Each structure stands twice: as C-alpha cells, then as structure tokens.
C-alpha cells in the first residue's frame, strides 16, 4: 500500500513537472518570435515584453485544456505583448510628421528680405518693391491685398501731378487756335531756314503759355517725368516679384487667385483689364479738343486696338502683375470721373469744359478709313520723292 502511494506521488510530480516545462517552452518560443518580428525602433516594446514574468501562478486547468498547441500559445502571448497604450506608437511618428509640416509652411516676409533677394534699390523699380515690402511687413495683409494696396499707394502718389496736368490741359484748351498759328509760323520759318522768324514765333508761343497761366516745366514736363517712371517701376517690380518668385506670393490669401506667381487660367484678368482700359479711353476722350486736333480721336481708337492685342500677348504673365495693372486702371478711371465733376473742378481750380466742346471718339469704321488715307498719302509722298535712275 505504501509502495502504491509512493508511485502515485511520483506520477503526480512528473505530470506537474511536465506541465511546467511545457509552459516554459511556450514562453520561450513566443519570446523568440517577438525578437524575430521586431525592429530596432521597437526596443521599448521589447523591454516591456521582457519585464513580464511567465511564472505567474495561474488557476489549475483540467488536463485536457492544458494540452495546447504551440500556435495557440504564441497567439496568447502576442496578445499580451501589445503596449498598454497607443500613445507610444504615435509619439514615435509625431516628430517626423511635425518636421514635415513645419518645413512646408512658408514663413512670413521679414523686413530686409527684398534687399537680400535683390528686389529693392534706389531705382523706381526697387522703390516700388520696397513699398510692397513695407506694406506687407507692417500691416500683415495677404499678398493679394498687399499688391492692391501697393498699386493704390502708387496711384495716390501720382494724384497731385495728375491734377496739375489736368489743370494745365484745361487752361491750354482755350488757346489752342492761337497755338496752332504759332506752330505754323515755326514750321514755315524752319522751311525757309530763317532763325529770326523761328525765334520770334517761339516767343509768341511762350507768351501764350504765360497768358494761360501754364509753365511748361512745372505743369507739363514734371508730371510726365514723375508719373511715367512710377508706372514703369510698378510694372517691372511686380513682374520680378512674381517671376523670382517670392515664395509668399504662392499663398495669396484670395481664394479665386491662390497663386499669384502663375498665369490666370480663366483669362478673366486679361479680359477685365482690356475692358477697363477701353472704358478709360472713352472717359479720357471727352477731355480731348477734337476741333483743333481731329486726328486725336483716331489715335485713341488705335490705342483700343493695342489694348485688345495686348490682352492676347500678355495673358501668360503672372496673375499678380494683372492684379496691379487692373487696380491702377480702375483707379485711373475713377480719377477721370471724379475730376470731371463741376464741384471738384472748381475746388481744384480746374477750368470747366462746356458740353459742346467735349471730345467724341469717332467710330472704328471712320478710323479704318483714316488709316487707309494716311497709308496712301505716305506711299504717294515716297513715290514723289523717289528720283528715277538714268538709263545708260
């Protein structure tokens, strides 16, 4: 009996030892599987897995359930080896994501960046670019509105000179017949090679300017000297900014034109600019003295044709440049309308133009006939001036 009890005790110990060995074998195989499928960037997970103890006391299972396959043990341990929280995995990837996001963000323009890029200088082009930089840095406006504000600033800068020029043109309108006679005298004296007659006619013309209260240098030359470089500077400064390109212009802040460095694919800007320029020509034609200068109306129609042709030539230019030109054209048209108001003209000491003396641009058909007549006249003068060769 005692021998039977000892045999039974030995069998139970052997079974218990076999079960423990099976568990240890399953844990070892699981740990080796994890090592094979883990990379160097998962060292934290491996330390977490190694810190776990597989000799925990578990409730006794029936002998049938204790006999499990190796794959089942691997699945159980794999489930246990998952990290307690997914935050560790996100934190591993978050530095790369944040670096990529920050590198794609265009930094705001800083004062002095245009000088570094070679855009700002003391030339008219550089001064206009410097104006854009000052507006953007000080106000923080998006670049679409920065260009609009810069073009408006240039137009406002030229406004006093435009008023002076309009005042001089209105005053000279009254002396146009006498001015035409003085020009004829100067031309006749030049043909006769009579310097005395030329000087006398020049004095007469100067007396007419004094009579009208117009000084050529102050009222005619200076406005042109100021306004033309500003217009040229704004054109080329904006063009260089867009073509360099200044990176900030690729985020305009205006949803309809998100990138100011590329051409407008819809052609809305070129067509709008052409329409505004033609409206501006119509408004400016009313200030022209067609009676004493009838050909001026035809020249205005030629400018209309150039505006339509320019729309097809310049449509590939950056949209930021069209925004600047369109802003300037709109403001110039508004200026023409305002300066035609009687109350404004009286306040600015600009003589009023009677309705019956307002200019009228002729129809395009008449301009076509006028161009044909001029071509025939030029060909006729060429034939008359051609000396026939003598036959040998």
C-alpha positions as CSV (number, residue, x, y, z in Angstrom):
1,X,0.0,0.0,0.0
2,X,2.8,2.4,1.0
3,X,4.6,1.4,-2.3
4,X,1.4,2.3,-4.3
5,X,1.2,5.7,-2.6
6,X,4.8,6.5,-3.4
7,X,4.2,5.5,-7.1
8,X,1.1,7.7,-7.3
9,X,3.0,10.7,-5.7
10,X,5.9,10.2,-8.2
11,X,3.4,10.2,-11.2
12,X,1.7,13.5,-9.9
13,X,5.1,15.2,-9.5
14,X,6.2,14.1,-13.0
15,X,2.9,15.4,-14.5
16,X,3.3,18.7,-12.7
17,X,6.9,18.9,-13.9
18,X,5.9,18.2,-17.5
19,X,3.2,20.9,-17.4
20,X,5.7,23.5,-16.1
21,X,8.2,22.5,-18.8
22,X,5.5,22.9,-21.5
23,X,4.7,26.4,-20.2
24,X,8.3,27.4,-20.1
25,X,8.8,26.1,-23.6
26,X,5.8,28.0,-25.0
27,X,7.0,31.2,-23.4
28,X,10.5,30.8,-24.8
29,X,9.2,30.2,-28.3
30,X,6.9,33.3,-28.0
31,X,9.8,35.5,-26.9
32,X,12.0,34.3,-29.8
33,X,9.1,35.0,-32.3
34,X,8.8,38.6,-30.9
35,X,12.6,39.1,-31.4
36,X,12.4,38.0,-35.0
37,X,9.5,40.4,-35.9
38,X,10.7,43.4,-34.0
39,X,12.9,46.1,-35.4
40,X,15.5,48.3,-33.8
41,X,12.9,51.1,-33.4
42,X,10.8,48.9,-31.1
43,X,13.3,48.5,-28.3
44,X,10.8,49.9,-25.8
45,X,8.3,47.3,-26.6
46,X,10.9,44.5,-26.2
47,X,11.9,45.8,-22.7
48,X,8.2,45.9,-21.8
49,X,7.8,42.3,-23.0
50,X,11.0,41.1,-21.2
51,X,9.8,42.6,-17.9
52,X,6.8,40.4,-17.9
53,X,7.0,37.1,-15.8
54,X,5.7,33.9,-17.2
55,X,6.0,32.0,-13.9
56,X,2.8,33.6,-12.5
57,X,0.5,31.4,-10.6
58,X,-2.5,30.6,-12.7
59,X,-5.5,28.6,-11.7
60,X,-5.3,24.9,-12.3
61,X,-6.8,23.8,-15.6
62,X,-8.1,20.4,-16.5
63,X,-5.5,18.1,-18.1
64,X,-7.3,18.2,-21.5
65,X,-7.2,22.0,-21.6
66,X,-3.5,22.0,-20.6
67,X,-2.5,20.3,-23.8
68,X,-2.4,23.2,-26.2
69,X,-0.6,23.7,-29.5
70,X,2.4,25.9,-29.9
71,X,0.5,28.3,-32.2
72,X,-2.2,28.9,-29.6
73,X,0.4,29.8,-27.0
74,X,2.0,32.2,-29.5
75,X,-1.3,33.9,-30.1
76,X,-2.0,34.3,-26.4
77,X,1.5,35.8,-25.7
78,X,1.2,38.1,-28.7
79,X,-2.0,39.5,-27.3
80,X,-0.3,40.1,-24.0
81,X,2.8,41.7,-25.6
82,X,0.7,44.7,-27.1
83,X,1.6,48.0,-25.5
84,X,-0.7,49.2,-22.7
85,X,-1.5,52.5,-24.7
86,X,-1.1,53.5,-28.4
87,X,0.4,56.8,-27.4
88,X,3.9,55.3,-27.6
89,X,3.4,54.5,-31.2
90,X,2.1,58.0,-32.1
91,X,4.9,59.7,-30.2
92,X,7.5,57.7,-32.3
93,X,5.9,59.0,-35.6
94,X,4.9,62.5,-34.4
95,X,8.4,64.1,-34.7
96,X,8.7,63.2,-38.4
97,X,5.2,64.4,-39.1
98,X,5.7,67.7,-37.3
99,X,9.1,68.3,-39.1
100,X,7.5,67.7,-42.5
101,X,4.6,70.0,-41.6
102,X,6.8,72.8,-40.4
103,X,9.1,72.6,-43.4
104,X,6.2,73.0,-45.8
105,X,4.9,76.2,-44.1
106,X,6.1,79.4,-45.9
107,X,7.5,81.8,-43.3
108,X,6.2,85.4,-43.2
109,X,8.2,88.1,-45.1
110,X,10.6,90.0,-42.9
111,X,12.0,93.5,-43.4
112,X,15.2,93.3,-45.5
113,X,14.2,90.1,-47.4
114,X,13.7,92.0,-50.6
115,X,17.2,93.6,-50.3
116,X,18.6,90.1,-49.9
117,X,16.8,88.9,-53.0
118,X,18.0,92.0,-54.9
119,X,14.5,93.4,-55.4
120,X,14.7,96.7,-53.5
121,X,17.1,99.5,-54.6
122,X,17.0,103.3,-55.2
123,X,15.7,102.9,-58.7
124,X,12.0,103.3,-59.5
125,X,11.6,99.5,-59.7
126,X,13.4,99.0,-56.4
127,X,11.5,101.7,-54.6
128,X,8.1,100.2,-55.7
129,X,9.3,96.8,-54.5
130,X,10.4,98.3,-51.2
131,X,6.9,99.9,-50.9
132,X,5.3,96.4,-51.3
133,X,7.6,95.1,-48.6
134,X,6.8,97.9,-46.1
135,X,3.1,97.4,-46.6
136,X,3.2,93.6,-46.1
137,X,5.5,93.6,-43.1
138,X,3.8,96.5,-41.2
139,X,0.1,95.5,-41.9
140,X,0.4,91.7,-42.3
141,X,-2.0,91.8,-45.2
142,X,-2.2,88.8,-47.6
143,X,-0.2,89.3,-50.7
144,X,-3.3,89.8,-52.9
145,X,-4.3,92.8,-50.9
146,X,-0.7,93.9,-50.5
147,X,-0.4,94.3,-54.2
148,X,-3.8,96.1,-54.4
149,X,-2.6,98.4,-51.6
150,X,0.8,99.0,-53.2
151,X,-0.8,99.9,-56.6
152,X,-3.2,102.2,-54.8
153,X,-0.3,103.9,-53.0
154,X,1.5,104.5,-56.3
155,X,-1.7,105.9,-57.8
156,X,-2.2,108.2,-54.8
157,X,1.4,109.4,-55.1
158,X,0.8,110.4,-58.7
159,X,-2.5,112.1,-58.0
160,X,-1.2,115.6,-57.3
161,X,0.8,115.5,-60.5
162,X,-2.3,114.2,-62.4
163,X,-4.3,117.1,-61.1
164,X,-1.7,119.6,-62.1
165,X,-1.6,118.1,-65.6
166,X,-5.4,118.2,-65.9
167,X,-5.4,121.9,-64.8
168,X,-2.8,122.7,-67.5
169,X,-4.6,120.9,-70.2
170,X,-7.9,122.6,-69.4
171,X,-6.2,126.0,-69.4
172,X,-4.4,125.4,-72.7
173,X,-7.6,124.3,-74.3
174,X,-8.7,128.0,-74.6
175,X,-5.6,129.0,-76.5
176,X,-5.4,126.1,-78.9
177,X,-6.3,128.2,-82.1
178,X,-3.5,130.7,-81.3
179,X,-1.1,127.8,-80.5
180,X,-1.9,126.2,-83.9
181,X,-1.0,129.5,-85.7
182,X,2.3,129.8,-83.7
183,X,3.2,126.2,-84.7
184,X,2.5,127.0,-88.4
185,X,4.8,130.1,-88.1
186,X,7.6,128.0,-86.6
187,X,7.2,125.3,-89.3
188,X,7.3,127.9,-92.1
189,X,10.4,129.6,-90.6
190,X,12.1,126.2,-90.4
191,X,11.5,125.5,-94.1
192,X,12.9,128.9,-95.0
193,X,15.8,128.4,-92.7
194,X,15.1,131.7,-91.0
195,X,16.3,131.6,-87.4
196,X,15.0,135.0,-86.6
197,X,11.4,134.1,-87.6
198,X,11.7,130.9,-85.6
199,X,12.8,132.7,-82.5
200,X,10.0,135.3,-82.9
201,X,7.4,132.5,-83.2
202,X,8.8,130.7,-80.2
203,X,8.5,133.9,-78.2
204,X,4.9,134.2,-79.3
205,X,4.2,130.7,-78.1
206,X,5.9,131.4,-74.8
207,X,3.7,134.4,-74.4
208,X,0.6,132.3,-75.0
209,X,1.7,129.9,-72.2
210,X,2.1,132.8,-69.8
211,X,-1.3,134.2,-70.8
212,X,-2.9,130.8,-70.0
213,X,-1.0,130.6,-66.7
214,X,0.8,127.5,-67.6
215,X,4.5,126.8,-67.0
216,X,5.9,124.1,-69.3
217,X,8.4,122.7,-66.8
218,X,6.1,122.7,-63.8
219,X,2.8,121.8,-65.3
220,X,3.7,119.6,-68.3
221,X,7.2,118.2,-68.0
222,X,7.3,117.4,-64.3
223,X,4.0,115.4,-64.1
224,X,5.2,113.2,-67.0
225,X,8.7,112.8,-65.5
226,X,7.1,111.6,-62.2
227,X,4.2,109.5,-63.4
228,X,5.9,107.5,-66.2
229,X,8.7,106.1,-64.0
230,X,6.2,105.2,-61.3
231,X,4.1,103.3,-63.8
232,X,7.1,101.5,-65.2
233,X,8.5,100.8,-61.8
234,X,5.3,99.2,-60.6
235,X,5.0,97.0,-63.7
236,X,8.5,95.6,-63.5
237,X,8.7,95.4,-59.7
238,X,5.5,93.3,-59.6
239,X,6.7,91.2,-62.5
240,X,10.1,90.5,-60.8
241,X,8.4,89.6,-57.5
242,X,6.2,87.1,-59.3
243,X,8.8,85.6,-61.6
244,X,11.6,85.3,-59.0
245,X,9.4,84.1,-57.3
246,X,8.8,85.5,-53.8
247,X,7.6,82.3,-52.1
248,X,4.9,84.1,-50.1
249,X,3.1,85.1,-53.3
250,X,2.2,81.4,-53.8
251,X,-0.2,81.8,-50.9
252,X,-2.2,84.9,-51.9
253,X,-4.9,84.8,-49.3
254,X,-7.5,85.2,-52.0
255,X,-9.4,82.0,-52.9
256,X,-10.1,82.9,-56.5
257,X,-6.4,83.5,-57.1
258,X,-4.5,81.3,-54.7
259,X,-1.1,81.6,-56.5
260,X,-0.1,85.0,-57.8
261,X,3.1,83.7,-59.5
262,X,1.3,81.8,-62.3
263,X,-0.9,83.0,-65.1
264,X,-4.7,83.2,-64.8
265,X,-6.0,80.1,-66.4
266,X,-9.5,81.5,-66.7
267,X,-8.4,84.6,-68.7
268,X,-10.7,86.7,-66.5
269,X,-7.9,89.1,-65.5
270,X,-6.7,89.9,-69.1
271,X,-10.3,90.4,-70.3
272,X,-11.1,92.6,-67.4
273,X,-8.0,94.7,-67.9
274,X,-8.9,95.2,-71.6
275,X,-12.4,96.3,-70.7
276,X,-11.3,98.7,-68.1
277,X,-8.6,100.2,-70.4
278,X,-11.2,100.8,-73.1
279,X,-13.6,102.4,-70.7
280,X,-10.7,104.6,-69.5
281,X,-10.0,105.7,-73.1
282,X,-13.7,106.6,-73.6
283,X,-13.6,108.8,-70.5
284,X,-10.3,110.4,-71.5
285,X,-11.6,111.2,-75.0
286,X,-14.1,113.7,-73.6
287,X,-11.2,115.9,-72.5
288,X,-9.6,116.0,-75.9
289,X,-10.1,119.0,-78.1
290,X,-11.2,117.2,-81.3
291,X,-11.9,120.5,-83.0
292,X,-8.3,121.7,-83.1
293,X,-6.8,118.2,-83.1
294,X,-9.2,115.9,-85.1
295,X,-6.7,113.1,-85.5
296,X,-6.5,112.5,-81.7
297,X,-9.8,110.6,-81.8
298,X,-8.4,108.2,-84.4
299,X,-5.3,107.7,-82.3
300,X,-7.5,106.8,-79.3
301,X,-9.1,104.1,-81.4
302,X,-5.7,102.8,-82.3
303,X,-4.9,102.5,-78.6
304,X,-8.1,100.4,-78.3
305,X,-6.8,98.0,-80.8
306,X,-3.5,97.8,-79.0
307,X,-5.3,97.0,-75.7
308,X,-7.1,94.1,-77.4
309,X,-3.9,92.9,-79.0
310,X,-2.0,93.2,-75.7
311,X,-4.6,91.0,-74.0
312,X,-3.5,88.1,-76.2
313,X,0.2,88.9,-75.9
314,X,0.4,89.3,-72.1
315,X,-2.1,86.6,-71.0
316,X,0.8,84.4,-69.9
317,X,2.1,87.0,-67.4
318,X,1.7,86.2,-63.7
319,X,-1.7,87.0,-62.2
320,X,-0.1,89.2,-59.6
321,X,1.0,91.6,-62.3
322,X,-2.5,91.7,-63.8
323,X,-3.9,92.5,-60.3
324,X,-1.6,95.5,-60.0
325,X,-2.4,96.7,-63.6
326,X,-6.1,96.2,-63.1
327,X,-6.1,98.1,-59.8
328,X,-4.2,101.0,-61.4
329,X,-6.6,101.1,-64.4
330,X,-9.7,101.1,-62.2
331,X,-8.3,103.9,-60.0
332,X,-7.3,106.0,-63.1
333,X,-10.9,105.6,-64.4
334,X,-12.4,106.7,-61.1
335,X,-9.9,109.6,-61.1
336,X,-11.2,110.7,-64.5
337,X,-14.8,110.5,-63.4
338,X,-14.2,112.5,-60.2
339,X,-12.1,115.2,-61.9
340,X,-15.0,115.8,-64.4
341,X,-17.4,116.8,-61.6
342,X,-18.0,120.5,-61.7
343,X,-17.7,120.9,-57.9
344,X,-14.4,119.1,-57.8
345,X,-13.0,121.1,-60.7
346,X,-14.0,124.3,-59.0
347,X,-12.4,123.2,-55.8
348,X,-9.1,122.3,-57.5
349,X,-9.1,125.4,-59.8
350,X,-9.5,123.4,-63.0
351,X,-11.4,125.2,-65.7
352,X,-14.7,123.7,-66.7
353,X,-15.2,122.3,-70.2
354,X,-18.5,123.1,-71.9
355,X,-20.6,120.2,-73.0
356,X,-20.4,121.3,-76.7
357,X,-16.6,121.3,-76.6
358,X,-16.3,117.8,-75.1
359,X,-14.4,115.4,-77.4
360,X,-16.0,112.4,-79.1
361,X,-14.1,109.4,-80.3
362,X,-15.1,108.6,-83.9
363,X,-16.4,105.1,-84.9
364,X,-13.9,102.4,-85.7
365,X,-15.0,102.4,-89.3
366,X,-14.0,106.0,-89.7
367,X,-10.7,105.3,-88.1
368,X,-10.1,102.5,-90.6
369,X,-10.7,104.9,-93.5
370,X,-8.4,107.4,-91.9
371,X,-5.6,104.9,-91.6
372,X,-6.1,103.9,-95.2
373,X,-5.9,107.6,-96.3
374,X,-2.7,108.1,-94.3
375,X,-1.1,105.0,-95.9
376,X,-2.0,106.3,-99.4
377,X,-0.5,109.7,-98.5
378,X,2.7,108.2,-97.3
379,X,3.1,106.0,-100.4
380,X,2.4,109.0,-102.6
381,X,5.0,111.1,-100.9
382,X,7.5,108.3,-101.2
383,X,6.9,108.0,-104.9
384,X,7.2,111.7,-105.4
385,X,10.5,111.8,-103.6
386,X,11.9,108.9,-105.5
387,X,14.4,110.1,-108.2
388,X,14.3,107.8,-111.3
389,X,17.6,106.3,-112.3
390,X,19.1,107.4,-115.5
391,X,19.4,104.8,-118.2
392,X,22.8,104.2,-119.5
